[in-house]
Amino acid sequence: MSAFLDFGSDAVLLAGLTGDNWRLKDYVARGGYESLKKILSERIAPEQILAEIKLSVLRGRGGAGFPTGMKWGFMPRGAPEKYVICNADEGEPGTFKDRDILRFNPHAVIEGMVIAAYVMGCARGYNYIHGEIWEVYERCEEAVDEARAAGFIGSRILGSDFSFELFNHHGFGAYICGEETALLESIEGKKGQSRYKPPFPANVGLYGKPTTVNNVETFACVPLIVKNGGQWFLELGRPNAGGTKIFSVSGDVERPGNYELRMGAPFAKLLEMAGGVRDGRKLKAVIPGGSSSPVVPGAVMMETDLDYDSIAKAGSMMGSGAVIVMDETRCMVRCLARLSEFYHDESCGQCTPCREGTGWLSRMMHRIEHGEGRPGDIEALDRIAHDIMGRTICAMGDAAAMPVRSFIKHFRDEFEYHIEHRRCQVADYV
């Protein structure tokens, strides 16, 4: 389902990948590690590289969309011990791009991390890999071994004065560890729960030292920016977000998978690349940024471009780029009940609004879905979701609440029908 697909001029990260050419020799044949070699051989100043990253307007590809160059710039220059970490804890329902980058192009991520470490002055890094993709962890271990043997990581890289050691760290499948501070707690051997911010990781991160965490796809873009320049990357996308973006398309489409498009491409083009809505049915709704982002009616989404500002204008967010497509046969009550169950199950339990609120949401949705809804349930769901948002340490409370409020907003009639008739409205139309 999640195999890489190469779509010509739009493909940058995916270009030339076939699934069996992931090793070091294949990456080098595609021009891999040339950016790192150039930096070290020409002794390019970290500030110069950072300027190109800022010019590129590379925004974090993990969900928040924070400008990468700005984030790197937060790292204190004089600190003696600093860390760079790759967040490969891909647990958002609907998202499966990062595991394929690591499966098919792991050396791009490694090179990106080494360059990031050079820019920020880090001597050690970790790649935190989601616990339920063990085979990807094993492949990353092989890739790191290859890179170390070739002198791309380790002591005095390529004969320079720069040293950097990289380790893969296997998580245990907890959704909460996708939040960067919970990830740091997990690496330290503690229970994966989010930290209060401030202080932010750039000041007090892993083991209390300055730390920068970026997403897999973000790091994979870095060698290309160094090679081709920040302006080149910017012009691939939009002024507010440079480059291309990999979208994980799932749900009711003919060809689910990962697709790479220029930032700002129309959603209609992505849907066409995925073969359109399955069996020629009508598009009903789209979740454009992973299960935690608000749902958007199909008609609105068909007029929306795939960039941060356009999706925000449509009432949702880019998130991780996980596009979940739902056709006319989907019951919105059942879909939300399943999402609410997931967030209740994955709540770490640290914050009362999330711990208790997600349970209320899940139980109420279960009742409505099974014909036991009561008058006032819709208002109660919306009120509980409202009271969760903005009242938790991390964003997971918001992640659980935003789908509830958006499903009710756009498909309230289905919820009302379920409660009044104690059965699904969709069955009357299909």
C-alpha positions as CSV (number, residue, x, y, z in Angstrom):
1,M,0.0,0.0,0.0
2,S,2.8,2.4,0.9
3,A,5.2,1.8,-2.0
4,F,7.0,4.7,-3.4
5,L,5.8,6.0,-6.7
6,D,7.9,8.3,-9.0
7,F,6.1,11.0,-10.8
8,G,8.7,12.7,-13.0
9,S,9.3,16.4,-12.5
10,D,7.4,16.6,-9.3
11,A,9.5,13.9,-7.6
12,V,12.6,15.1,-5.8
13,L,12.9,12.9,-2.8
14,L,11.4,9.9,-4.6
15,A,13.1,10.3,-7.9
16,G,15.0,7.2,-9.0
17,L,13.9,4.9,-6.2
18,T,12.7,1.4,-7.1
19,G,12.6,-0.2,-3.7
20,D,15.8,-2.3,-4.0
21,N,18.4,0.4,-4.5
22,W,18.6,1.7,-0.9
23,R,22.2,0.8,-0.1
24,L,25.1,3.1,0.2
25,K,26.5,2.3,-3.2
26,D,23.1,3.1,-4.8
27,Y,22.8,6.4,-2.9
28,V,26.3,7.4,-3.9
29,A,25.5,6.6,-7.5
30,R,22.6,9.0,-7.3
31,G,24.9,11.8,-6.0
32,G,24.5,11.0,-2.3
33,Y,26.9,12.4,0.2
34,E,28.2,14.9,-2.3
35,S,26.7,17.7,-0.3
36,L,28.5,16.5,2.9
37,K,31.8,16.1,1.0
38,K,31.5,19.6,-0.4
39,I,30.8,21.1,3.0
40,L,33.8,19.4,4.6
41,S,36.3,19.7,1.8
42,E,35.6,23.4,1.2
43,R,35.1,24.1,4.9
44,I,31.8,25.9,4.3
45,A,30.8,27.9,7.3
46,P,27.8,26.6,9.3
47,E,26.3,30.1,9.1
48,Q,26.3,29.9,5.3
49,I,24.5,26.6,5.2
50,L,22.0,27.9,7.7
51,A,21.3,30.9,5.5
52,E,20.5,28.5,2.6
53,I,18.1,26.5,4.8
54,K,16.3,29.7,5.8
55,L,16.1,30.9,2.2
56,S,14.6,27.5,1.2
57,V,11.7,28.0,3.6
58,L,11.9,24.3,4.4
59,R,9.1,23.8,7.0
60,G,9.0,20.9,9.3
61,R,7.4,17.9,7.6
62,G,6.2,16.2,10.8
63,G,3.1,18.2,11.5
64,A,3.8,21.5,13.1
65,G,5.3,23.1,9.9
66,F,7.8,25.2,11.9
67,P,10.6,26.8,9.7
68,T,13.6,24.5,9.9
69,G,16.2,27.2,9.5
70,M,14.7,29.2,12.4
71,K,14.6,26.1,14.6
72,W,18.3,25.3,13.9
73,G,19.1,28.9,14.7
74,F,17.7,28.5,18.2
75,M,20.5,26.2,19.2
76,P,23.1,27.9,21.4
77,R,26.5,28.2,19.7
78,G,28.8,27.8,22.6
79,A,27.2,24.8,24.4
80,P,29.8,22.0,24.8
81,E,27.2,19.1,24.5
82,K,24.3,19.2,22.0
83,Y,22.1,16.6,20.3
84,V,20.3,16.3,17.0
85,I,17.4,13.9,16.8
86,C,15.3,12.5,14.0
87,N,11.7,11.9,14.9
88,A,10.8,8.7,13.1
89,D,8.0,7.8,15.5
90,E,5.4,7.8,12.8
91,G,2.2,6.9,14.7
92,E,-0.4,9.3,13.3
93,P,-3.2,7.3,11.7
94,G,-3.1,7.7,7.9
95,T,0.6,8.6,7.9
96,F,3.2,6.2,6.3
97,K,5.6,8.3,4.4
98,D,8.5,8.4,6.9
99,R,8.9,4.7,7.2
100,D,9.1,4.5,3.4
101,I,11.8,7.1,3.3
102,L,13.8,5.1,5.8
103,R,13.0,1.9,4.0
104,F,14.0,3.0,0.5
105,N,16.3,6.0,1.0
106,P,17.8,5.9,4.5
107,H,21.1,7.5,3.6
108,A,19.4,10.7,2.6
109,V,18.2,11.0,6.2
110,I,21.6,10.1,7.5
111,E,23.3,12.7,5.4
112,G,20.7,15.3,6.3
113,M,21.3,14.6,10.0
114,V,25.1,14.8,9.6
115,I,24.8,18.2,7.9
116,A,22.4,19.4,10.6
117,A,24.8,18.3,13.2
118,Y,27.6,20.2,11.5
119,V,25.5,23.4,11.3
120,M,24.4,23.3,14.9
121,G,27.7,21.9,16.4
122,C,26.3,18.6,17.6
123,A,28.6,15.6,18.2
124,R,25.9,13.0,18.7
125,G,22.5,12.2,17.3
126,Y,19.6,9.7,17.5
127,N,17.1,8.4,15.1
128,Y,14.0,7.5,17.1
129,I,12.1,4.9,15.1
130,H,8.5,3.8,15.7
131,G,8.2,0.6,17.6
132,E,5.9,-1.2,15.2
133,I,8.1,-1.1,12.2
134,W,11.0,-3.3,13.3
135,E,12.1,-4.2,9.8
136,V,12.7,-0.4,9.1
137,Y,14.8,-0.2,12.3
138,E,16.9,-3.2,11.1
139,R,17.4,-1.5,7.7
140,C,18.5,1.8,9.4
141,E,21.0,-0.2,11.4
142,E,22.5,-1.6,8.2
143,A,22.6,1.9,6.6
144,V,24.3,3.4,9.7
145,D,26.9,0.7,9.6
146,E,27.5,1.3,5.9
147,A,27.9,5.1,6.5
148,R,30.2,4.5,9.5
149,A,32.4,2.1,7.5
150,A,32.7,4.6,4.6
151,G,33.7,7.4,7.0
152,F,30.5,9.5,6.7
153,I,29.8,9.3,10.4
154,G,32.2,8.8,13.3
155,S,35.4,10.4,14.3
156,R,37.0,13.0,12.0
157,I,34.5,12.5,9.2
158,L,36.2,12.4,5.7
159,G,39.5,13.5,7.3
160,S,38.0,16.8,8.6
161,D,38.0,18.1,12.2
162,F,34.3,17.4,12.5
163,S,33.1,14.3,14.3
164,F,29.5,13.0,14.7
165,E,28.2,9.7,16.0
166,L,24.7,8.5,15.1
167,F,22.5,5.8,16.8
168,N,19.2,4.3,15.9
169,H,16.8,4.1,18.9
170,H,13.9,1.7,18.8
171,G,10.7,3.0,20.4
172,F,7.8,0.8,21.6
173,G,4.8,2.1,19.5
174,A,3.4,4.7,21.8
175,Y,1.6,7.4,19.9
176,I,2.5,10.0,22.5
177,C,6.2,9.6,21.7
178,G,5.7,11.4,18.4
179,E,5.6,14.5,20.6
180,E,9.2,15.7,20.7
181,T,9.6,16.0,24.5
182,A,7.9,12.6,25.2
183,L,10.3,11.2,22.6
184,L,13.2,12.7,24.7
185,E,11.8,11.1,27.8
186,S,11.6,7.8,26.1
187,I,15.3,7.9,24.9
188,E,16.3,8.6,28.4
189,G,14.6,5.4,29.5
190,K,11.6,7.0,31.1
191,K,7.9,6.7,30.5
192,G,6.9,8.5,27.3
193,Q,5.1,11.6,28.6
194,S,5.4,15.2,27.4
195,R,7.4,17.8,29.3
196,Y,6.2,21.3,30.2
197,K,7.5,24.0,27.9
198,P,9.3,26.2,28.5
199,P,12.1,25.3,28.8
200,F,12.2,24.3,25.2
201,P,14.5,21.4,23.9
202,A,16.8,24.0,22.2
203,N,17.8,25.0,25.7
204,V,17.0,21.9,27.9
205,G,16.5,18.8,25.8
206,L,18.0,15.3,25.9
207,Y,19.8,14.7,29.2
208,G,19.2,18.4,29.9
209,K,21.4,19.5,27.0
210,P,20.4,21.7,24.0
211,T,18.6,19.5,21.4
212,T,16.9,19.9,18.0
213,V,14.3,17.4,16.8
214,N,13.2,17.3,13.2
215,N,11.1,14.9,11.1
216,V,12.4,12.2,8.7
217,E,11.2,14.0,5.6
218,T,12.7,17.3,6.8
219,F,16.2,15.8,7.2
220,A,15.9,14.1,3.8
221,C,15.4,17.5,2.1
222,V,18.6,19.0,3.5
223,P,21.2,17.4,1.2
224,L,19.2,18.6,-1.8
225,I,19.0,22.1,-0.5
226,V,22.8,22.2,0.1
227,K,23.4,20.7,-3.4
228,N,21.0,22.9,-5.4
229,G,20.6,26.0,-3.2
230,G,17.9,27.4,-1.1
231,Q,16.3,29.4,-3.9
232,W,16.0,26.3,-6.1
233,F,14.1,24.5,-3.3
234,L,11.9,27.6,-2.6
235,E,10.9,27.9,-6.2
236,L,9.6,24.2,-6.2
237,G,6.9,25.3,-3.8
238,R,5.2,28.4,-2.6
239,P,6.6,31.6,-0.9
240,N,5.3,30.3,2.5
241,A,6.7,26.8,2.1
242,G,9.4,25.7,-0.3
243,G,10.0,22.4,-1.9
244,T,8.0,19.3,-2.6
245,K,5.8,17.3,-0.1
246,I,5.2,13.6,0.2
247,F,1.5,12.9,0.8
248,S,0.3,9.6,2.2
249,V,-3.0,8.9,0.5
250,S,-5.3,6.2,2.0
251,G,-8.9,5.4,2.3
252,D,-11.4,5.3,-0.6
253,V,-9.0,5.7,-3.6
254,E,-8.0,3.3,-6.3
255,R,-4.3,3.5,-5.6
256,P,-3.4,4.2,-2.0
257,G,0.3,5.1,-1.5
258,N,2.9,7.8,-1.1
259,Y,2.9,10.6,-3.7
260,E,5.3,13.5,-4.1
261,L,4.0,16.9,-5.3
262,R,5.2,20.4,-5.4
263,M,4.0,22.3,-2.3
264,G,0.8,24.2,-3.4
265,A,-0.3,21.7,-6.0
266,P,-4.1,21.3,-6.2
267,F,-5.7,18.5,-4.2
268,A,-7.5,17.5,-7.3
269,K,-4.2,16.6,-8.9
270,L,-3.2,14.4,-6.0
271,L,-6.6,12.6,-6.1
272,E,-6.1,12.0,-9.8
273,M,-2.7,10.5,-9.2
274,A,-4.2,8.2,-6.7
275,G,-6.6,6.9,-9.3
276,G,-9.6,8.9,-8.1
277,V,-12.3,7.9,-5.7
278,R,-12.7,4.1,-5.6
279,D,-15.3,2.5,-7.8
280,G,-16.3,5.9,-9.3
281,R,-18.1,6.9,-6.2
282,K,-18.7,10.5,-5.0
283,L,-16.1,12.2,-2.8
284,K,-17.7,12.9,0.6
285,A,-14.9,14.1,2.9
286,V,-11.1,14.4,3.3
287,I,-8.9,14.5,6.3
288,P,-5.9,16.3,4.8
289,G,-3.2,16.1,7.5
290,G,-3.6,12.9,9.5
291,S,-6.4,11.9,11.8
292,S,-5.8,14.7,14.2
293,S,-6.6,17.4,11.7
294,P,-10.2,18.6,11.1
295,V,-12.2,16.9,8.4
296,V,-13.0,18.9,5.2
297,P,-16.1,18.4,3.0
298,G,-15.2,16.9,-0.3
299,A,-16.5,19.8,-2.4
300,V,-14.3,22.2,-0.4
301,M,-11.3,20.1,-0.7
302,M,-11.5,19.8,-4.4
303,E,-11.1,23.6,-4.6
304,T,-8.1,23.6,-2.2
305,D,-4.4,23.6,-2.8
306,L,-2.0,21.6,-0.8
307,D,0.0,24.1,1.2
308,Y,-0.2,25.4,4.8
309,D,-2.2,28.6,4.1
310,S,-4.7,27.1,1.6
311,I,-5.6,24.1,3.9
312,A,-5.9,26.4,6.9
313,K,-8.3,28.6,4.8
314,A,-10.3,25.4,4.1
315,G,-10.6,24.9,7.9
316,S,-8.0,22.3,8.5
317,M,-4.2,21.9,8.6
318,M,-1.4,20.3,6.5
319,G,-0.2,18.2,9.5
320,S,2.0,15.3,8.4
321,G,0.5,15.2,4.9
322,A,-1.6,12.1,5.6
323,V,-4.6,12.4,3.3
324,I,-7.5,10.2,4.3
325,V,-10.2,10.0,1.6
326,M,-13.8,9.1,2.4
327,D,-16.5,8.4,-0.2
328,E,-20.3,8.7,0.0
329,T,-20.7,5.2,1.6
330,R,-18.8,6.3,4.7
331,C,-20.8,6.9,7.9
332,M,-19.3,9.9,9.6
333,V,-20.5,8.8,13.0
334,R,-18.7,5.4,12.6
335,C,-15.5,7.2,11.4
336,L,-15.4,9.5,14.4
337,A,-16.2,6.7,16.8
338,R,-13.1,4.9,15.6
339,L,-10.9,7.9,15.8
340,S,-12.2,8.7,19.3
341,E,-11.4,5.2,20.4
342,F,-7.9,5.5,19.1
343,Y,-7.1,8.7,21.0
344,H,-8.7,7.4,24.2
345,D,-6.5,4.3,23.9
346,E,-3.3,6.3,23.2
347,S,-3.7,9.0,25.8
348,C,-0.7,8.8,28.2
349,G,-2.9,9.8,31.1
350,Q,-0.8,12.6,32.4
351,C,-3.3,15.4,31.9
352,T,-6.8,15.2,33.4
353,P,-8.6,16.9,30.5
354,C,-7.1,14.4,28.0
355,R,-7.2,11.3,30.2
356,E,-10.8,11.8,31.2
357,G,-12.1,13.7,28.2
358,T,-11.0,11.3,25.6
359,G,-12.7,8.5,27.5
360,W,-16.0,10.5,27.6
361,L,-15.7,11.2,23.9
362,S,-15.1,7.6,23.0
363,R,-17.9,6.2,25.2
364,M,-20.4,8.8,23.9
365,M,-19.5,8.1,20.3
366,H,-19.8,4.3,21.0
367,R,-23.3,4.9,22.3
368,I,-24.4,7.0,19.4
369,E,-22.9,4.6,16.8
370,H,-24.7,1.6,18.4
371,G,-28.1,3.3,18.5
372,E,-28.1,4.4,22.1
373,G,-27.6,8.1,21.6
374,R,-29.6,10.6,23.7
375,P,-30.9,14.2,23.0
376,G,-28.1,16.6,24.0
377,D,-25.3,14.2,23.1
378,I,-24.1,16.3,20.2
379,E,-23.9,19.5,22.3
380,A,-22.1,17.5,25.1
381,L,-19.6,16.1,22.6
382,D,-18.8,19.6,21.3
383,R,-18.6,21.0,24.8
384,I,-16.2,18.3,26.1
385,A,-14.0,18.7,23.0
386,H,-13.9,22.5,23.5
387,D,-12.9,22.0,27.2
388,I,-10.1,19.6,26.3
389,M,-8.5,22.0,23.7
390,G,-5.7,24.1,25.0
391,R,-5.7,22.6,28.5
392,T,-3.1,19.9,28.2
393,I,0.7,19.8,28.4
394,C,1.1,18.7,24.8
395,A,-1.1,18.9,21.7
396,M,-2.6,15.4,22.0
397,G,-5.7,16.8,23.7
398,D,-6.2,19.1,20.7
399,A,-5.6,16.1,18.4
400,A,-8.4,14.2,20.0
401,A,-10.8,17.2,20.1
402,M,-10.4,18.8,16.7
403,P,-11.8,15.8,14.7
404,V,-14.9,15.8,17.0
405,R,-15.7,19.4,16.6
406,S,-15.1,19.4,12.8
407,F,-17.2,16.2,12.2
408,I,-20.1,17.7,14.1
409,K,-19.7,21.0,12.3
410,H,-19.8,19.6,8.8
411,F,-21.9,16.4,9.2
412,R,-24.3,17.2,12.1
413,D,-27.3,15.8,10.2
414,E,-25.8,12.3,10.3
415,F,-25.3,12.6,14.1
416,E,-28.8,13.8,14.6
417,Y,-30.2,11.0,12.4
418,H,-28.3,8.4,14.4
419,I,-29.7,9.7,17.6
420,E,-33.3,10.1,16.4
421,H,-33.6,6.9,14.3
422,R,-31.0,4.8,16.1
423,R,-29.4,3.7,12.9
424,C,-27.2,5.1,10.2
425,Q,-28.4,7.6,7.7
426,V,-25.9,6.6,5.0
427,A,-27.6,3.2,4.5
428,D,-30.6,5.1,3.1
429,Y,-28.6,6.5,0.2
430,V,-26.3,3.7,-0.9
